[in-house]
Amino acid sequence: MSKVCEITGKKVMSGNYVSHSNIKTRRKFYPNLQVKKFYIPEEDAWITLRVSAKGIRNISKKGILQCLLDAEKNGLIRL
């Protein structure tokens, strides 16, 4: 399973560990993904999504249906 948010599209980024002596070694920054179930009252259905913490905040603000439509428009999911 890939580490990508299904609502915002956040994914793994790469960067460096930097030691006190300024030696750089590669590392990865992972998004804060959660597996959550959401209820869609218009369709009377539950769906399960892998969403980041920011995605959960967007769903709380805009509503699940609007977030799903935006994600489909951006090519993140298919409805």
Beta strands, then each sheet from edge to edge (+ up, - down):
strand 1: 13-18
strand 2: 24-29
strand 3: 33-40
strand 4: 45-52
sheet 1: 1+ 2-
sheet 2: 3+ 4-
end
